[in-house]
Amino acid sequence: MNNLRRKQIKEALSLIEEAYDLLTMAKDEEEMAFDNLPESLQYSERGDIMQDNITNLDNAITGLDDAKSALENIE
């Protein structure tokens, strides 16, 4: 692998880490908002949507973590 491609991968890793941090923050805030809902709203359609959002954010975070690991293994 030449230096240009290594630099591109390093830049991609930096962007992935930034996205990871932003999505983790969004997920944490959504979890906190859900936890602060009255119990009656947690079991409503709104609560279901929030839980789906949390799951989707978690899946996205996992995907970014997998991408980061794959890129870090490139020599």
PyMOL commands that set and color helices and strands:
alter all, ss='L'
color gray80, all
select helices_A, chain A and resi 3-35+39-42+45-72
alter helices_A, ss='H'
color red, helices_A
deselect
rebuild
show_as cartoon
